[in-house]
């Protein structure tokens, strides 16, 4: 395995850097870098510019509108746009549903939905987790009962990220109660405008409306919106989650967060000298950086395997566990670095103007710390991933 980039890959990296420099609005980059939430318009703008370049779904096969990027090209792209504080591509359509439809969808579903994902006509959200069925996803209870040419869906999904913007949702639903729980699950594509769907906001501890709960009451879904075969949705869900977990490692985003932490440590003072000169703090920072370098090497090893046609297995679980832990450790150390300025909630002056009492770089530190506690849970909790690793590698 050669972890060095080829001349063609280095040229591609230069092209990515030049494109981002010329096309990423400075205001959006600033807000991403400081951890501020983006609007739907911000995300749509960036997606449209990527799509115009052909890079919104660069790793998709050319036959589906992508660039057939190699795994290494995809890795380079993700590292560069994270370093430039570009908005992370909303993953639900491009990185999750798209590959599932390409692998298991009908020709009609591929021809209709894939171009609409690229154009932005459809904004997808994910209907997996339920109250009592998050990490133990196989225990989901949302039912879909066949009624002629439709399924009638009843139930509830929760933690639906950006569901307030979505016009489509892909859902795991229970279509059978026979056999093992995993054997009775199907994968449905549902229009969010269908009568009987209600989206209720969940306001997070940092005050941001990022996630939602979605209720289904006698929602009629055409049978042609079933992906693959009835009762085989668990297979498609596992396929989707394997790719999601590799992305959750977020090497590029962790590297960008570490660079930001270093800037804070060079600015914040401890007894009159930069915090980065404090031996205890510097040791913690060095330990995180070493572990991040090791994870980046592991990620490249998985990428190299993917370039040879090997699908990620337990390695994706390893990356998910280590990546989420490292990103949370970086958030925690940044929170400690800014000390009393790590105020999780904004304040208002007497005239109602919102302000933060500390320096600008500290304004979203606490919010990022609180929000990223979720990383060790979504995509399959770290505890579940350790179980997968144990079975796949140790055979226990």
ABEGO torsion letter per residue (X at the ends): XBABBBAAAAAAAAAAAAAAAAABBAAAAAAAAAGBBBBAAAAAAAAAAAAAAGAABAABBAAAGBAGBBAAAAAAAAAAAAAAGBBBBBAAAAAAAAAAAAAABBAAAAAAAAAAAAAGABBBBBBABBBGBBABAAABABBBBBBEABBBBBEBBBGBBGAAABABBBBBBBABABEBAAAABBBBBBBAABBGBBBBBBBBAAGBBABBBBBBBGBBBBAAABBEBBGAAAAAAAAAAAAAAAAAAGAAAAAAAAAAAAAAAAABBBGGBBAAABAAAAAAAAAAAAAAAAAAAAAAAAAAAAAAGBBBBAAAAAAAAAAAAAAAAAAAAAAAAAEAABBABBBBBAAGBBBBABBAAAAAAAAAAAAAAAAAABGEBAAAAAAAAAAAAAGX
